[in-house]
Amino acid sequence: MKKLLILVVWGLIMITPTYALAHSYVSESSPADGEVVHEAIDELQLLFNGGIEQFSTVTVTKDGEEEIRVEDILIESPSMYVALESPLEAGTYTVDWVAMGADTHQTEGSYSFSVDEAVVNEAEIEETPQEEEERLEEDNEEILEDATGNESEAENAGSVEESTVSQLFIIAAVSVAIFIFFALRRKGRSRQ
């Protein structure tokens, strides 16, 4: 019985670190934490270190008071894209996020960035139709590049999750096998 208890404790110790590493936190963001933005932005991107579910949310506030309206949140695990209703004005912004991880654990956090006042003045200048078309083409190219890079990141996150499940299965199978071995051994001793 003492050996069985040791095996159960060992199994729990082996499983615990796997779950502790499974929580999803922001590993990168655009704009980054503490960054001063020098161009008009109307989209945020948060990249998590693990998979996230559709229930993940974000709130953006300006100067700690005014909540910025979010037009849409697109989740392509492990990334979250936040489309804002309008470009951000000069000020300091805080992004508060709540992520539902693929492991069903909820995590939360926040980060801040600033928009330079010069950006507002530049944004007020009207673009010619040709300039607007060129800017849109550049934006589309960047989005395609980001999407291509995120697909491989999502595949990597999926393989990490599969690896974790495989590890848990192996540990469970070994634990059951050891339990059966000792149970049969004990049964054999009691017959003698």
N, C-alpha and C positions, 0 to 999 in steps of 0.2 A: 504494500500500500504506500509505503514511503517513497518507493521509486516512481510510482504512478503520480504522486503529488509533485515530485521533482520534474517529471516530464510535462505535466500540465503547466506548471509555473514557467518552465523553459519555453513552451509553446506560446504562452501569453507574452513573454518578453520578446520573442522573435516577431510576433505580429504587431505589437504596439508601435515600434518605430515606423513601420510602413504606413499606418494610419496617420501618424503625426506629420509625416512629410506630404500627405495627400491634400492638405488644405490649399486653396487657391488665393494667392496674393498678387497685387500688381508688381510686375517685375520691370516694366517699361511703360512709359506714357508719352503721348505727344499732344500738347506740349509737356515737357518734362517737369518734375517737381522743382520749383525754384526758378524756372526759366523765365526770361523776359522776352516776350514775343514781339517781333518787329514787323509783322505782317498780319493782315486781317485774317482771322480764322473763324470758321463757323462749324468746325467739326473737331471732336476730341477722339483720341484712340487710346485705349488701355489694353495692354498685353499682360495676361496673367501667367503665372508659372505652372499652372495646372488647368485642367478643363473647367469650364463654367457652364451653367445651365441658363435657360431662357428667363428664369425668374430673377436674374441679376439686374440691379438698378443703379442709377447714378443721379445725383442732384448737384447742380452748379449754382454757386452764389457769388455775387459781386460785392466786394468790400464787407463781407460778413453779414450783409443785410438783404439785398435784393436777389431774389431767386430768379435765375435765368431760365426761360422757357426752353424745354427740350422738345424738338420736333419728332425725333425718332431715335430708338436705340436698336442697333443691329448687333446680334451676338453670333459670331462665327468662332466658336471655342477654339483656342483660348483667348480670342480677341473680342473686345467690345468697342463698337463704333457709336459715337454719340453725335447726332446731327442737331445743331442748335437752330432756332427759328431765324436768327439774324446774326451777322458778324458781331463779335464782342467789341465793346467800346473800351476805352482806356480805363484801367483799374486793376485791382488785385482780385483774382478768382480762386475759389476753393472748390475742389471736386471731391464730394463725398460719395463713396461707392459701397455697395453691398453686393457681394458675390455669393451665389449658391454654387458651391463646387460640385464637380462630378461625383464626389464622395458624399454628397448631400449635406455637407457641413457648410454653415454660413460664416463668411468672414466679412470684415468691413474695414475701411480705412479712408484716408483722405490725403490729398496733396494740394499744393497751391502753385500758381504761376501768375505772371503779370502781363498785361498788354500795354505796350508803350503808347503814349499819347500821340506820337508822330504817326502811328498807324491809322488813327482815326482821321487825321487830316488827309492822308493819302487815299483812304477809302472813299472820301467824299468826292474826289476827282472822278469825273465820268470817263468810262472807257469807251473807245471807239468800237464799233461792231467787230472790226478785224482783231483788235487787241483782246476783246472778250472771247472771241472764237479761239485764238491762240492759247489764252489762259485756260479755257475749258479743255482743250486738247492736252495740255500739259497735266492738268488735274486728272484727266482720265488715264493718262499713261502712268502717273504715280499710283492711282488706285489699282490699276492692273498689276503693277510691280508689287504693291503691298499684298494684294490678294494671292499672287503666285507664291510669295514668301510665306504667307500665313498658312497656305495649304500644307506645305512641308512641315511647318511648326505644329499644325494640328495633327498631322500624321505621326510626328514624334511624340506628341502628348498621348495619342491613342496607343502607341506601342509601349509607353511607360505604364499606362493603365493596364494593358494586357499583361505586362510583365509582373505587375503587382498582383493581379488576380492569379497568375501562374504560381507565384511564390506562395500565396496563401493556400492554394490548392495542394501544392507539394508539402507544405508544412502540415496541413490537415491530414493528408494521406499518410505521411510518416508517423504522425501522432497516433492515428487510428491503428496503423500496423503495429506499432510498439505496444499499444494498449492490448490489442488482440494477442500478441505474443506473450505478454506477461499474464494475461488472463488464462490462456491455454496452459502455460507453464505452471501456474498455481493450481489449476484444475488437475493437471497430471500429478502433482505432488500430493494432493489430497486423496487420490486413488491408491497411492502406495502405502 
